[in-house]
Every structure is written in structure tokens, then in C-alpha cells.
Amino acid sequence: MKQFPLRLSWAMAIHKAQGITVDQVIISTKDMFGTGMGYTALSRVRTLEGLFLIDLHPNKFYCNENVD
């Protein structure tokens, strides 16, 4: 029998993550549907080193032309 390490993990919906900050986050853009969800998800992590993107769909992000 072989052993392998397990790490406790959990998932959270983007709207439930508002107001928290984490050291690491894995974000899938596959099911993003609301305006601002990408920003909310990306802004939860403290550093770029702790940010992991999977299922990246560039059409889920857009720039608002009215923002300076």
C-alpha cells in the first residue's frame, strides 16, 4: 500500500467570497456570468504568486471604456 499526502481544501462561490482575503486562490472563469465577478474573484488574493487561473475564458473579462 502506498501513501500520498492529502490537503484539506474547500470551494466558495464568488459572491460569498466578497470581503475576505486569502493567500492562495484557484479561479475558474468557466461559469462566471455576472458583471464584476472577475474583479471580485481576482481581488481576493494577496499576491500574484497566490493566483491560479484555470478554464480561462478571455471573453468573461472586459474593460469599461468610461474608466480612467
N, C-alpha and C positions, 0 to 999 in steps of 0.2 A: 504494500500500500504506500502511495506517495502522499505527501502533504503539500499544500500550497497555501500561501497567505491569503486571508480574506480581509477586506476592509469594509467597515460599516459605511454605508452611503445612503443617500435619500434624494428624492426629487421634490421640486417645488414649482408650482405654476408661477409664471412671471408676475401676474398681478398680486400674488401672495408674497412675493419677494420684495415688494416696494418697501423702502425704509430700512432694509438690512444691508450689511456689508460683509463680504466673505473673502477668504484668502484665495480660494480657487472656485472656478465655475466652469461647467461644460454647458454650452448653449447650442441647441439645435434650432435652426430657423425654419425648419420644415413646416411647422404648424402655426407659425406666427400669423395672426390675422388682423390685429388692431393697430391703429396708428400709435406710434410711440412705444410699442412693445420691444422693439430692437434696442432703443435707447435705454429703457428701463432695465433690460437684461444685461446689457454691456456695462452699465454704470454700477452694478452691484459688486464688482470685483475690485480689489485694491490695486493690483498691478497687472501689467500686460502679461507677465510671466505666469500669472494665475488664470489667464483666459484661454479657454479651449473652445473652438468652434467646430461643430460637426453639421453635416447636412446643410451647408451654407448655400443659400439661395439669394444671390445679389438683388433680385427684384423685390425682396422683402424690405430693403432699405432705400430711402430716397432722401434727397436734400430739399429742404424748404427754400425756395428762391427768395423769400422775404426776410430771411435771417441774415444778419450781417456777419 
